[in-house]
């Protein structure tokens, strides 16, 4: 099973349109999308890129890991209604 990380994200609307996603605990993480759905879909790839960067630099991920087999996981998500 892959490692789960509990990370906070900020979804910021941009004046010219679209959204930017950043992570306060991973300052290197920045991604965007034209819609909320697209911006959130890009988060997985952005986290993978930052993880790879940290591994290359020998830095630990400064985020809390979650063990799903040990206890329930609290998470928040965005749900859109068409």
KEPAZA-225248 format. One record per atom (N, C-alpha, C): residue number from 1; residue in one letter; chain; atom name; y, x, z. Coordinates in steps of 0.05 Angstrom, whole numbers, always signed. Layout:
<seq=NUM	type=a	mol=A	atom=CA	Y=Y	X=X	Z=Z>
...
END
This chain:
<seq=1	type=x	mol=A	atom=N	Y=-24	X=+17	Z=+0>
<seq=1	type=x	mol=A	atom=CA	Y=+0	X=+0	Z=+0>
<seq=1	type=x	mol=A	atom=C	Y=+25	X=+18	Z=+0>
<seq=2	type=x	mol=A	atom=N	Y=+45	X=+10	Z=-14>
<seq=2	type=x	mol=A	atom=CA	Y=+70	X=+26	Z=-15>
<seq=2	type=x	mol=A	atom=C	Y=+86	X=+21	Z=+10>
<seq=3	type=x	mol=A	atom=N	Y=+104	X=+40	Z=+15>
<seq=3	type=x	mol=A	atom=CA	Y=+121	X=+39	Z=+39>
<seq=3	type=x	mol=A	atom=C	Y=+143	X=+18	Z=+34>
<seq=4	type=x	mol=A	atom=N	Y=+148	X=+3	Z=+55>
<seq=4	type=x	mol=A	atom=CA	Y=+170	X=-16	Z=+54>
<seq=4	type=x	mol=A	atom=C	Y=+194	X=-5	Z=+70>
<seq=5	type=x	mol=A	atom=N	Y=+218	X=-8	Z=+59>
<seq=5	type=x	mol=A	atom=CA	Y=+242	X=+1	Z=+73>
<seq=5	type=x	mol=A	atom=C	Y=+260	X=-24	Z=+77>
<seq=6	type=x	mol=A	atom=N	Y=+270	X=-26	Z=+101>
<seq=6	type=x	mol=A	atom=CA	Y=+289	X=-48	Z=+107>
<seq=6	type=x	mol=A	atom=C	Y=+317	X=-36	Z=+103>
<seq=7	type=x	mol=A	atom=N	Y=+331	X=-45	Z=+83>
<seq=7	type=x	mol=A	atom=CA	Y=+357	X=-34	Z=+75>
<seq=7	type=x	mol=A	atom=C	Y=+379	X=-56	Z=+73>
<seq=8	type=x	mol=A	atom=N	Y=+403	X=-51	Z=+82>
<seq=8	type=x	mol=A	atom=CA	Y=+425	X=-70	Z=+78>
<seq=8	type=x	mol=A	atom=C	Y=+438	X=-64	Z=+51>
<seq=9	type=x	mol=A	atom=N	Y=+445	X=-85	Z=+37>
<seq=9	type=x	mol=A	atom=CA	Y=+458	X=-83	Z=+11>
<seq=9	type=x	mol=A	atom=C	Y=+484	X=-99	Z=+11>
<seq=10	type=x	mol=A	atom=N	Y=+504	X=-90	Z=-4>
<seq=10	type=x	mol=A	atom=CA	Y=+528	X=-105	Z=-8>
<seq=10	type=x	mol=A	atom=C	Y=+530	X=-112	Z=-38>
<seq=11	type=x	mol=A	atom=N	Y=+534	X=-138	Z=-43>
<seq=11	type=x	mol=A	atom=CA	Y=+537	X=-149	Z=-70>
<seq=11	type=x	mol=A	atom=C	Y=+566	X=-156	Z=-73>
<seq=12	type=x	mol=A	atom=N	Y=+580	X=-141	Z=-90>
<seq=12	type=x	mol=A	atom=CA	Y=+609	X=-144	Z=-93>
<seq=12	type=x	mol=A	atom=C	Y=+616	X=-153	Z=-120>
<seq=13	type=x	mol=A	atom=N	Y=+630	X=-177	Z=-122>
<seq=13	type=x	mol=A	atom=CA	Y=+639	X=-186	Z=-148>
<seq=13	type=x	mol=A	atom=C	Y=+661	X=-168	Z=-158>
<seq=14	type=x	mol=A	atom=N	Y=+661	X=-162	Z=-184>
<seq=14	type=x	mol=A	atom=CA	Y=+681	X=-145	Z=-196>
<seq=14	type=x	mol=A	atom=C	Y=+703	X=-162	Z=-211>
<seq=15	type=x	mol=A	atom=N	Y=+728	X=-153	Z=-209>
<seq=15	type=x	mol=A	atom=CA	Y=+749	X=-169	Z=-222>
<seq=15	type=x	mol=A	atom=C	Y=+746	X=-173	Z=-252>
<seq=16	type=x	mol=A	atom=N	Y=+733	X=-154	Z=-265>
<seq=16	type=x	mol=A	atom=CA	Y=+729	X=-157	Z=-294>
<seq=16	type=x	mol=A	atom=C	Y=+703	X=-173	Z=-301>
<seq=17	type=x	mol=A	atom=N	Y=+689	X=-181	Z=-280>
<seq=17	type=x	mol=A	atom=CA	Y=+664	X=-195	Z=-283>
<seq=17	type=x	mol=A	atom=C	Y=+640	X=-178	Z=-275>
<seq=18	type=x	mol=A	atom=N	Y=+619	X=-191	Z=-269>
<seq=18	type=x	mol=A	atom=CA	Y=+595	X=-177	Z=-260>
<seq=18	type=x	mol=A	atom=C	Y=+596	X=-170	Z=-231>
<seq=19	type=x	mol=A	atom=N	Y=+575	X=-156	Z=-222>
<seq=19	type=x	mol=A	atom=CA	Y=+571	X=-150	Z=-194>
<seq=19	type=x	mol=A	atom=C	Y=+562	X=-121	Z=-190>
<seq=20	type=x	mol=A	atom=N	Y=+571	X=-109	Z=-169>
<seq=20	type=x	mol=A	atom=CA	Y=+561	X=-83	Z=-161>
<seq=20	type=x	mol=A	atom=C	Y=+546	X=-85	Z=-135>
<seq=21	type=x	mol=A	atom=N	Y=+524	X=-70	Z=-133>
<seq=21	type=x	mol=A	atom=CA	Y=+508	X=-69	Z=-109>
<seq=21	type=x	mol=A	atom=C	Y=+508	X=-41	Z=-98>
<seq=22	type=x	mol=A	atom=N	Y=+515	X=-39	Z=-72>
<seq=22	type=x	mol=A	atom=CA	Y=+515	X=-13	Z=-58>
<seq=22	type=x	mol=A	atom=C	Y=+499	X=-16	Z=-33>
<seq=23	type=x	mol=A	atom=N	Y=+493	X=+6	Z=-20>
<seq=23	type=x	mol=A	atom=CA	Y=+478	X=+6	Z=+5>
<seq=23	type=x	mol=A	atom=C	Y=+492	X=+25	Z=+25>
<seq=24	type=x	mol=A	atom=N	Y=+501	X=+14	Z=+48>
<seq=24	type=x	mol=A	atom=CA	Y=+515	X=+31	Z=+67>
<seq=24	type=x	mol=A	atom=C	Y=+500	X=+54	Z=+78>
<seq=25	type=x	mol=A	atom=N	Y=+473	X=+52	Z=+80>
<seq=25	type=x	mol=A	atom=CA	Y=+457	X=+75	Z=+90>
<seq=25	type=x	mol=A	atom=C	Y=+448	X=+94	Z=+69>
<seq=26	type=x	mol=A	atom=N	Y=+451	X=+86	Z=+43>
<seq=26	type=x	mol=A	atom=CA	Y=+445	X=+104	Z=+21>
<seq=26	type=x	mol=A	atom=C	Y=+469	X=+105	Z=+3>
<seq=27	type=x	mol=A	atom=N	Y=+489	X=+122	Z=+10>
<seq=27	type=x	mol=A	atom=CA	Y=+514	X=+123	Z=-6>
<seq=27	type=x	mol=A	atom=C	Y=+510	X=+130	Z=-35>
<seq=28	type=x	mol=A	atom=N	Y=+487	X=+142	Z=-42>
<seq=28	type=x	mol=A	atom=CA	Y=+482	X=+149	Z=-70>
<seq=28	type=x	mol=A	atom=C	Y=+474	X=+125	Z=-87>
<seq=29	type=x	mol=A	atom=N	Y=+467	X=+103	Z=-74>
<seq=29	type=x	mol=A	atom=CA	Y=+457	X=+80	Z=-88>
<seq=29	type=x	mol=A	atom=C	Y=+480	X=+63	Z=-98>
<seq=30	type=x	mol=A	atom=N	Y=+482	X=+60	Z=-124>
<seq=30	type=x	mol=A	atom=CA	Y=+502	X=+43	Z=-137>
<seq=30	type=x	mol=A	atom=C	Y=+488	X=+32	Z=-162>
<seq=31	type=x	mol=A	atom=N	Y=+489	X=+5	Z=-164>
<seq=31	type=x	mol=A	atom=CA	Y=+478	X=-7	Z=-189>
<seq=31	type=x	mol=A	atom=C	Y=+495	X=-32	Z=-194>
<seq=32	type=x	mol=A	atom=N	Y=+491	X=-44	Z=-217>
<seq=32	type=x	mol=A	atom=CA	Y=+508	X=-67	Z=-224>
<seq=32	type=x	mol=A	atom=C	Y=+493	X=-85	Z=-243>
<seq=33	type=x	mol=A	atom=N	Y=+505	X=-108	Z=-249>
<seq=33	type=x	mol=A	atom=CA	Y=+494	X=-127	Z=-268>
<seq=33	type=x	mol=A	atom=C	Y=+515	X=-147	Z=-275>
<seq=34	type=x	mol=A	atom=N	Y=+511	X=-160	Z=-298>
<seq=34	type=x	mol=A	atom=CA	Y=+530	X=-181	Z=-307>
<seq=34	type=x	mol=A	atom=C	Y=+528	X=-206	Z=-290>
<seq=35	type=x	mol=A	atom=N	Y=+504	X=-211	Z=-279>
<seq=35	type=x	mol=A	atom=CA	Y=+500	X=-235	Z=-262>
<seq=35	type=x	mol=A	atom=C	Y=+488	X=-225	Z=-235>
<seq=36	type=x	mol=A	atom=N	Y=+488	X=-243	Z=-216>
<seq=36	type=x	mol=A	atom=CA	Y=+476	X=-237	Z=-190>
<seq=36	type=x	mol=A	atom=C	Y=+447	X=-229	Z=-194>
<seq=37	type=x	mol=A	atom=N	Y=+433	X=-245	Z=-210>
<seq=37	type=x	mol=A	atom=CA	Y=+404	X=-240	Z=-215>
<seq=37	type=x	mol=A	atom=C	Y=+399	X=-213	Z=-227>
<seq=38	type=x	mol=A	atom=N	Y=+416	X=-206	Z=-247>
<seq=38	type=x	mol=A	atom=CA	Y=+413	X=-180	Z=-260>
<seq=38	type=x	mol=A	atom=C	Y=+419	X=-157	Z=-241>
<seq=39	type=x	mol=A	atom=N	Y=+440	X=-160	Z=-225>
<seq=39	type=x	mol=A	atom=CA	Y=+447	X=-139	Z=-206>
<seq=39	type=x	mol=A	atom=C	Y=+425	X=-134	Z=-186>
<seq=40	type=x	mol=A	atom=N	Y=+414	X=-156	Z=-175>
<seq=40	type=x	mol=A	atom=CA	Y=+392	X=-154	Z=-156>
<seq=40	type=x	mol=A	atom=C	Y=+367	X=-143	Z=-169>
<seq=41	type=x	mol=A	atom=N	Y=+361	X=-150	Z=-194>
<seq=41	type=x	mol=A	atom=CA	Y=+338	X=-139	Z=-208>
<seq=41	type=x	mol=A	atom=C	Y=+340	X=-109	Z=-211>
<seq=42	type=x	mol=A	atom=N	Y=+364	X=-98	Z=-213>
<seq=42	type=x	mol=A	atom=CA	Y=+368	X=-69	Z=-216>
<seq=42	type=x	mol=A	atom=C	Y=+366	X=-53	Z=-190>
<seq=43	type=x	mol=A	atom=N	Y=+365	X=-67	Z=-167>
<seq=43	type=x	mol=A	atom=CA	Y=+364	X=-54	Z=-141>
<seq=43	type=x	mol=A	atom=C	Y=+338	X=-38	Z=-139>
<seq=44	type=x	mol=A	atom=N	Y=+315	X=-48	Z=-147>
<seq=44	type=x	mol=A	atom=CA	Y=+290	X=-34	Z=-144>
<seq=44	type=x	mol=A	atom=C	Y=+291	X=-7	Z=-158>
<seq=45	type=x	mol=A	atom=N	Y=+301	X=-6	Z=-183>
<seq=45	type=x	mol=A	atom=CA	Y=+303	X=+19	Z=-197>
<seq=45	type=x	mol=A	atom=C	Y=+322	X=+38	Z=-184>
<seq=46	type=x	mol=A	atom=N	Y=+344	X=+28	Z=-173>
<seq=46	type=x	mol=A	atom=CA	Y=+364	X=+44	Z=-160>
<seq=46	type=x	mol=A	atom=C	Y=+352	X=+57	Z=-134>
<seq=47	type=x	mol=A	atom=N	Y=+337	X=+41	Z=-119>
<seq=47	type=x	mol=A	atom=CA	Y=+325	X=+52	Z=-95>
<seq=47	type=x	mol=A	atom=C	Y=+304	X=+73	Z=-103>
<seq=48	type=x	mol=A	atom=N	Y=+289	X=+69	Z=-123>
<seq=48	type=x	mol=A	atom=CA	Y=+269	X=+89	Z=-132>
<seq=48	type=x	mol=A	atom=C	Y=+283	X=+115	Z=-140>
<seq=49	type=x	mol=A	atom=N	Y=+306	X=+113	Z=-154>
<seq=49	type=x	mol=A	atom=CA	Y=+321	X=+137	Z=-162>
<seq=49	type=x	mol=A	atom=C	Y=+331	X=+152	Z=-138>
<seq=50	type=x	mol=A	atom=N	Y=+341	X=+138	Z=-118>
<seq=50	type=x	mol=A	atom=CA	Y=+352	X=+151	Z=-94>
<seq=50	type=x	mol=A	atom=C	Y=+329	X=+163	Z=-78>
<seq=51	type=x	mol=A	atom=N	Y=+306	X=+149	Z=-77>
<seq=51	type=x	mol=A	atom=CA	Y=+283	X=+161	Z=-63>
<seq=51	type=x	mol=A	atom=C	Y=+275	X=+187	Z=-76>
<seq=52	type=x	mol=A	atom=N	Y=+274	X=+187	Z=-103>
<seq=52	type=x	mol=A	atom=CA	Y=+266	X=+211	Z=-117>
<seq=52	type=x	mol=A	atom=C	Y=+287	X=+234	Z=-112>
<seq=53	type=x	mol=A	atom=N	Y=+312	X=+227	Z=-112>
<seq=53	type=x	mol=A	atom=CA	Y=+333	X=+247	Z=-106>
<seq=53	type=x	mol=A	atom=C	Y=+329	X=+259	Z=-78>
<seq=54	type=x	mol=A	atom=N	Y=+324	X=+242	Z=-58>
<seq=54	type=x	mol=A	atom=CA	Y=+320	X=+251	Z=-31>
<seq=54	type=x	mol=A	atom=C	Y=+295	X=+269	Z=-29>
<seq=55	type=x	mol=A	atom=N	Y=+274	X=+261	Z=-43>
<seq=55	type=x	mol=A	atom=CA	Y=+249	X=+278	Z=-43>
<seq=55	type=x	mol=A	atom=C	Y=+255	X=+305	Z=-56>
<seq=56	type=x	mol=A	atom=N	Y=+270	X=+306	Z=-78>
<seq=56	type=x	mol=A	atom=CA	Y=+277	X=+331	Z=-91>
<seq=56	type=x	mol=A	atom=C	Y=+294	X=+349	Z=-73>
<seq=57	type=x	mol=A	atom=N	Y=+311	X=+336	Z=-57>
<seq=57	type=x	mol=A	atom=CA	Y=+328	X=+351	Z=-38>
<seq=57	type=x	mol=A	atom=C	Y=+315	X=+357	Z=-12>
<seq=58	type=x	mol=A	atom=N	Y=+291	X=+346	Z=-7>
<seq=58	type=x	mol=A	atom=CA	Y=+277	X=+350	Z=+18>
<seq=58	type=x	mol=A	atom=C	Y=+290	X=+335	Z=+41>
<seq=59	type=x	mol=A	atom=N	Y=+304	X=+313	Z=+35>
<seq=59	type=x	mol=A	atom=CA	Y=+317	X=+297	Z=+55>
<seq=59	type=x	mol=A	atom=C	Y=+300	X=+273	Z=+61>
<seq=60	type=x	mol=A	atom=N	Y=+298	X=+265	Z=+87>
<seq=60	type=x	mol=A	atom=CA	Y=+284	X=+240	Z=+93>
<seq=60	type=x	mol=A	atom=C	Y=+302	X=+216	Z=+86>
<seq=61	type=x	mol=A	atom=N	Y=+289	X=+194	Z=+79>
<seq=61	type=x	mol=A	atom=CA	Y=+304	X=+169	Z=+74>
<seq=61	type=x	mol=A	atom=C	Y=+317	X=+160	Z=+100>
<seq=62	type=x	mol=A	atom=N	Y=+343	X=+156	Z=+101>
<seq=62	type=x	mol=A	atom=CA	Y=+357	X=+148	Z=+126>
<seq=62	type=x	mol=A	atom=C	Y=+356	X=+118	Z=+130>
<seq=63	type=x	mol=A	atom=N	Y=+332	X=+107	Z=+127>
<seq=63	type=x	mol=A	atom=CA	Y=+329	X=+78	Z=+129>
<seq=63	type=x	mol=A	atom=C	Y=+304	X=+72	Z=+147>
<seq=64	type=x	mol=A	atom=N	Y=+304	X=+48	Z=+157>
<seq=64	type=x	mol=A	atom=CA	Y=+282	X=+40	Z=+174>
<seq=64	type=x	mol=A	atom=C	Y=+258	X=+32	Z=+157>
<seq=65	type=x	mol=A	atom=N	Y=+235	X=+44	Z=+162>
<seq=65	type=x	mol=A	atom=CA	Y=+211	X=+35	Z=+148>
<seq=65	type=x	mol=A	atom=C	Y=+199	X=+12	Z=+163>
<seq=66	type=x	mol=A	atom=N	Y=+184	X=-5	Z=+149>
<seq=66	type=x	mol=A	atom=CA	Y=+172	X=-29	Z=+160>
<seq=66	type=x	mol=A	atom=C	Y=+142	X=-27	Z=+155>
<seq=67	type=x	mol=A	atom=N	Y=+127	X=-33	Z=+175>
<seq=67	type=x	mol=A	atom=CA	Y=+98	X=-34	Z=+173>
<seq=67	type=x	mol=A	atom=C	Y=+89	X=-63	Z=+172>
<seq=68	type=x	mol=A	atom=N	Y=+83	X=-74	Z=+148>
<seq=68	type=x	mol=A	atom=CA	Y=+77	X=-102	Z=+146>
<seq=68	type=x	mol=A	atom=C	Y=+52	X=-111	Z=+161>
<seq=69	type=x	mol=A	atom=N	Y=+33	X=-92	Z=+164>
<seq=69	type=x	mol=A	atom=CA	Y=+8	X=-100	Z=+178>
<seq=69	type=x	mol=A	atom=C	Y=+13	X=-102	Z=+208>
<seq=70	type=x	mol=A	atom=N	Y=+35	X=-92	Z=+219>
<seq=70	type=x	mol=A	atom=CA	Y=+39	X=-91	Z=+247>
<seq=70	type=x	mol=A	atom=C	Y=+53	X=-116	Z=+258>
<seq=71	type=x	mol=A	atom=N	Y=+71	X=-128	Z=+243>
<seq=71	type=x	mol=A	atom=CA	Y=+86	X=-150	Z=+253>
<seq=71	type=x	mol=A	atom=C	Y=+99	X=-165	Z=+229>
<seq=72	type=x	mol=A	atom=N	Y=+109	X=-189	Z=+234>
<seq=72	type=x	mol=A	atom=CA	Y=+124	X=-203	Z=+213>
<seq=72	type=x	mol=A	atom=C	Y=+149	X=-188	Z=+205>
<seq=73	type=x	mol=A	atom=N	Y=+158	X=-192	Z=+181>
<seq=73	type=x	mol=A	atom=CA	Y=+182	X=-178	Z=+171>
<seq=73	type=x	mol=A	atom=C	Y=+204	X=-199	Z=+166>
<seq=74	type=x	mol=A	atom=N	Y=+227	X=-195	Z=+179>
<seq=74	type=x	mol=A	atom=CA	Y=+250	X=-212	Z=+175>
<seq=74	type=x	mol=A	atom=C	Y=+265	X=-201	Z=+151>
<seq=75	type=x	mol=A	atom=N	Y=+272	X=-218	Z=+132>
<seq=75	type=x	mol=A	atom=CA	Y=+288	X=-210	Z=+110>
<seq=75	type=x	mol=A	atom=C	Y=+305	X=-233	Z=+101>
<seq=76	type=x	mol=A	atom=N	Y=+327	X=-226	Z=+88>
<seq=76	type=x	mol=A	atom=CA	Y=+345	X=-246	Z=+77>
<seq=76	type=x	mol=A	atom=C	Y=+345	X=-243	Z=+47>
<seq=77	type=x	mol=A	atom=N	Y=+348	X=-264	Z=+32>
<seq=77	type=x	mol=A	atom=CA	Y=+348	X=-263	Z=+3>
<seq=77	type=x	mol=A	atom=C	Y=+368	X=-282	Z=-8>
<seq=78	type=x	mol=A	atom=N	Y=+375	X=-279	Z=-33>
<seq=78	type=x	mol=A	atom=CA	Y=+393	X=-297	Z=-46>
<seq=78	type=x	mol=A	atom=C	Y=+376	X=-315	Z=-65>
<seq=79	type=x	mol=A	atom=N	Y=+382	X=-340	Z=-64>
<seq=79	type=x	mol=A	atom=CA	Y=+368	X=-360	Z=-80>
<seq=79	type=x	mol=A	atom=C	Y=+389	X=-374	Z=-96>
<seq=80	type=x	mol=A	atom=N	Y=+386	X=-374	Z=-123>
<seq=80	type=x	mol=A	atom=CA	Y=+406	X=-388	Z=-139>
<seq=80	type=x	mol=A	atom=C	Y=+395	X=-415	Z=-147>
<seq=81	type=x	mol=A	atom=N	Y=+414	X=-433	Z=-151>
<seq=81	type=x	mol=A	atom=CA	Y=+407	X=-460	Z=-161>
<seq=81	type=x	mol=A	atom=C	Y=+420	X=-464	Z=-188>
<seq=82	type=x	mol=A	atom=N	Y=+404	X=-470	Z=-208>
<seq=82	type=x	mol=A	atom=CA	Y=+416	X=-473	Z=-235>
<seq=82	type=x	mol=A	atom=C	Y=+435	X=-496	Z=-237>
END
